[in-house]
Amino acid sequence: MMVAEDDEKQAELIRRYLEREGHTVTVVADGLSALEVARQGAPDLIVLDVMMPKADGLDVVRVLRAEGREPAVLMLTARTTEDDLLLGLDLGADDYMTKPYSPRELMARVRTLLRRTRRGAGRGAPGGGEGGGGRTLRVGSLTVDPPRHEVAVEGLRVECTPGEFRLLAAMAAEPGRVFTREQLLAELHGFDRYISSRTVDVHIMNLRKKIERAPRRPVRLLTVFGVGYKLVDPAKDASRAHAR
């Protein structure tokens, strides 16, 4: 496990809490060192500060994901704007916490991310299976291939973060079903009261930009107000309505 934090007191506090729970911890104080350690040691989880010297946390996530490295990433940030949150999750962070934070809450989120990582190790899709038994999932122009961890719209590949992929595979396995935020949150992290449903909303916003673009047969991620979200094929819904 790695802690990348340039504030020495914060880094030491996190290290002590993690070691108390039995983890072996490497601490680094800048982004380039974080990349070097991640490449050499393949940590299962990185607690990653956004604002660091030499390379910031966003650059670290961007490079690691581009290299195909998939450690769980929990980002720490003093930034609270929606754009910053969207960017961090879009680059591939699994969760985030804003400063100041409770060390106990941080440990709870670490435990949740590790459970999800270990549960999903060696599997291509979320939530206790391979998104429909490992089969390719098709909804309108959208194709989701859990074993290959690939998404395409009208045959053109769409890049999705690990969190986005888990949500999309779960919804594509049951098109038309309304998923509550809590159910989608369980796909991301397993049930844990410390994880905010805001993470789900951000992933859904990002997915809409990526998959609702097909000119011939688009799919839609619809908000069901007061309940949650559902993935639908408008063309199929229209044909059913016409048949009635």
C-alpha positions as CSV (number, residue, x, y, z in Angstrom):
1,M,0.0,0.0,0.0
2,M,1.3,3.5,-0.8
3,V,0.6,6.9,0.7
4,A,1.5,9.8,-1.5
5,E,1.2,13.0,0.6
6,D,3.7,15.9,0.8
7,D,2.4,17.1,4.2
8,E,4.7,15.2,6.5
9,K,2.3,15.2,9.5
10,Q,-0.6,14.0,7.4
11,A,1.4,11.3,5.8
12,E,2.7,10.0,9.2
13,L,-0.9,10.0,10.6
14,I,-2.2,8.0,7.7
15,R,0.7,5.6,7.8
16,R,0.2,4.9,11.5
17,Y,-3.5,4.2,11.0
18,L,-2.9,1.9,8.1
19,E,-0.1,0.0,9.9
20,R,-2.4,-0.4,12.9
21,E,-4.7,-2.3,10.6
22,G,-1.9,-4.6,9.5
23,H,-0.9,-3.0,6.2
24,T,2.6,-2.6,4.9
25,V,2.9,1.1,3.9
26,T,5.3,3.0,1.7
27,V,5.2,6.8,2.0
28,V,6.3,9.2,-0.7
29,A,6.1,13.0,-0.9
30,D,5.9,13.8,-4.6
31,G,4.2,12.6,-7.7
32,L,7.2,11.3,-9.5
33,S,8.2,9.1,-6.5
34,A,4.6,7.9,-6.4
35,L,4.8,6.7,-10.1
36,E,8.2,5.1,-9.5
37,V,6.9,3.1,-6.4
38,A,3.7,2.1,-8.2
39,R,5.6,0.8,-11.1
40,Q,8.1,-1.2,-9.0
41,G,5.9,-2.4,-6.2
42,A,2.4,-2.7,-7.7
43,P,0.5,-1.5,-4.5
44,D,-3.1,-2.7,-4.2
45,L,-4.2,0.7,-3.0
46,I,-2.9,4.2,-3.2
47,V,-3.9,7.1,-0.9
48,L,-3.1,10.0,-3.2
49,D,-3.0,13.7,-2.4
50,V,-4.0,15.9,-5.3
51,M,-1.6,18.8,-4.7
52,M,2.0,17.5,-4.7
53,P,5.3,18.7,-6.1
54,K,6.9,17.4,-9.3
55,A,3.6,15.8,-10.5
56,D,0.2,16.3,-9.0
57,G,-2.2,13.5,-8.0
58,L,-4.3,13.9,-11.2
59,D,-1.2,13.4,-13.3
60,V,-0.3,10.3,-11.3
61,V,-3.7,8.7,-11.9
62,R,-3.7,9.7,-15.6
63,V,-0.3,8.0,-16.2
64,L,-1.0,4.9,-14.1
65,R,-4.3,4.2,-15.9
66,A,-2.7,4.9,-19.3
67,E,-0.1,2.2,-18.5
68,G,-2.9,-0.2,-17.6
69,R,-2.1,-0.3,-13.9
70,E,-5.3,-0.8,-11.8
71,P,-4.6,-0.2,-8.1
72,A,-7.5,1.2,-6.1
73,V,-7.0,5.0,-5.8
74,L,-8.4,7.1,-3.0
75,M,-7.7,10.8,-3.7
76,L,-7.3,13.4,-1.0
77,T,-8.1,17.0,-2.0
78,A,-8.7,20.4,-0.6
79,R,-10.6,21.2,-3.8
80,T,-14.4,20.9,-3.5
81,T,-15.7,22.1,-6.9
82,E,-17.7,19.7,-9.1
83,D,-15.2,20.1,-12.0
84,D,-12.3,18.9,-9.8
85,L,-14.4,16.0,-8.6
86,L,-15.4,15.1,-12.2
87,L,-11.9,15.2,-13.4
88,G,-10.5,13.0,-10.7
89,L,-13.1,10.3,-11.2
90,D,-12.9,10.6,-15.0
91,L,-9.2,9.9,-14.9
92,G,-9.8,6.7,-12.9
93,A,-9.8,7.5,-9.2
94,D,-12.1,5.1,-7.3
95,D,-13.1,7.5,-4.5
96,Y,-12.2,10.8,-3.0
97,M,-12.2,12.6,0.3
98,T,-12.0,16.4,0.9
99,K,-9.8,17.9,3.5
100,P,-10.1,18.1,6.4
101,Y,-11.2,14.5,6.9
102,S,-11.6,12.1,9.8
103,P,-8.9,9.4,9.9
104,R,-11.5,6.8,11.0
105,E,-13.6,7.6,7.9
106,L,-10.5,7.4,5.8
107,M,-9.8,3.9,7.1
108,A,-13.4,2.9,6.5
109,R,-13.1,3.9,2.9
110,V,-9.8,2.1,2.5
111,R,-11.4,-1.1,3.9
112,T,-14.3,-0.7,1.4
113,L,-12.0,-0.2,-1.6
114,L,-9.9,-3.2,-0.6
115,R,-12.9,-5.4,-0.3
116,R,-14.1,-4.3,-3.7
117,T,-10.6,-4.8,-5.3
118,R,-10.2,-8.3,-3.8
119,R,-13.8,-9.3,-4.7
120,G,-13.2,-8.3,-8.2
121,A,-9.7,-9.7,-8.7
122,G,-9.7,-11.8,-11.8
123,R,-13.2,-10.9,-12.8
124,G,-14.2,-8.7,-15.6
125,A,-17.4,-7.2,-14.2
126,P,-19.1,-5.9,-11.1
127,G,-21.3,-7.2,-8.4
128,G,-20.7,-10.9,-7.9
129,G,-20.4,-12.0,-11.5
130,E,-19.3,-11.1,-14.9
131,G,-22.1,-8.8,-15.9
132,G,-24.5,-11.5,-17.2
133,G,-22.2,-14.5,-16.8
134,G,-19.3,-13.2,-18.9
135,R,-21.5,-12.7,-22.1
136,T,-21.3,-9.6,-24.2
137,L,-24.1,-7.2,-23.3
138,R,-25.9,-5.2,-26.0
139,V,-28.4,-2.4,-25.5
140,G,-29.2,-0.5,-28.7
141,S,-25.9,0.8,-30.2
142,L,-24.1,0.1,-26.9
143,T,-21.9,-3.0,-26.4
144,V,-20.4,-3.9,-23.1
145,D,-17.8,-6.8,-23.0
146,P,-17.1,-7.7,-19.4
147,P,-14.3,-10.3,-19.9
148,R,-12.4,-7.8,-22.1
149,H,-13.5,-4.8,-20.0
150,E,-14.4,-3.0,-23.2
151,V,-17.3,-0.6,-24.1
152,A,-18.3,0.4,-27.7
153,V,-20.9,2.7,-29.2
154,E,-21.8,1.8,-32.8
155,G,-18.6,-0.2,-33.0
156,L,-16.4,2.7,-31.8
157,R,-14.5,2.0,-28.6
158,V,-15.3,4.2,-25.5
159,E,-12.8,4.5,-22.7
160,C,-14.4,4.1,-19.3
161,T,-12.8,4.2,-15.9
162,P,-13.1,1.1,-13.7
163,G,-15.9,2.7,-11.7
164,E,-17.8,3.7,-14.8
165,F,-17.4,0.3,-16.3
166,R,-18.8,-1.5,-13.2
167,L,-21.9,0.7,-13.2
168,L,-22.5,0.4,-16.9
169,A,-22.1,-3.4,-16.9
170,A,-24.6,-3.8,-14.1
171,M,-27.2,-1.6,-15.8
172,A,-26.6,-3.2,-19.3
173,A,-27.2,-6.6,-17.8
174,E,-30.7,-5.5,-16.9
175,P,-31.8,-2.7,-19.3
176,G,-34.9,-0.9,-18.3
177,R,-34.5,-1.7,-14.6
178,V,-34.4,1.2,-12.2
179,F,-31.3,1.0,-10.0
180,T,-31.3,3.1,-6.8
181,R,-28.2,5.0,-5.9
182,E,-27.6,2.6,-3.0
183,Q,-27.7,-0.4,-5.4
184,L,-25.2,1.3,-7.8
185,L,-23.1,2.3,-4.8
186,A,-22.9,-1.4,-3.8
187,E,-21.6,-2.1,-7.3
188,L,-18.8,0.4,-6.8
189,H,-17.8,-0.3,-3.2
190,G,-20.0,-2.8,-1.5
191,F,-22.4,-1.3,1.1
192,D,-20.6,1.1,3.3
193,R,-22.2,4.1,5.0
194,Y,-19.1,6.2,4.6
195,I,-19.2,6.3,0.8
196,S,-21.2,9.2,-0.6
197,S,-23.9,8.6,-3.3
198,R,-22.5,11.7,-5.0
199,T,-19.8,9.4,-6.4
200,V,-22.5,7.5,-8.3
201,D,-24.0,10.8,-9.7
202,V,-20.6,11.9,-11.0
203,H,-20.0,8.5,-12.8
204,I,-23.5,8.7,-14.4
205,M,-22.8,12.3,-15.7
206,N,-19.5,11.1,-17.2
207,L,-21.1,8.0,-18.8
208,R,-23.8,10.1,-20.4
209,K,-21.2,12.2,-22.2
210,K,-19.6,9.0,-23.5
211,I,-22.5,6.8,-24.5
212,E,-25.4,9.1,-25.5
213,R,-23.8,10.1,-28.7
214,A,-24.9,7.5,-31.3
215,P,-26.8,9.3,-34.1
216,R,-28.7,6.2,-35.4
217,R,-29.7,4.3,-32.3
218,P,-28.7,6.1,-29.1
219,V,-29.1,4.7,-25.6
220,R,-30.1,6.8,-22.7
221,L,-29.2,6.9,-19.0
222,L,-32.3,8.3,-17.6
223,T,-32.9,9.8,-14.1
224,V,-35.9,8.4,-12.3
225,F,-36.5,11.3,-10.0
226,G,-36.5,10.3,-6.3
227,V,-35.4,6.8,-7.1
228,G,-32.2,6.4,-9.2
229,Y,-31.2,5.7,-12.8
230,K,-32.0,3.3,-15.6
231,L,-30.4,2.4,-19.0
232,V,-32.8,2.3,-21.9
233,D,-32.9,1.8,-25.7
234,P,-35.3,4.5,-26.9
235,A,-35.8,2.7,-30.2
236,K,-37.0,-0.5,-28.6
237,D,-39.3,1.4,-26.2
238,A,-40.8,3.2,-29.2
239,S,-41.4,0.0,-31.1
240,R,-43.1,-1.5,-28.1
241,A,-45.3,1.6,-27.8
242,H,-46.2,1.4,-31.5
243,A,-47.1,-2.3,-31.2
244,R,-49.5,-1.5,-28.4
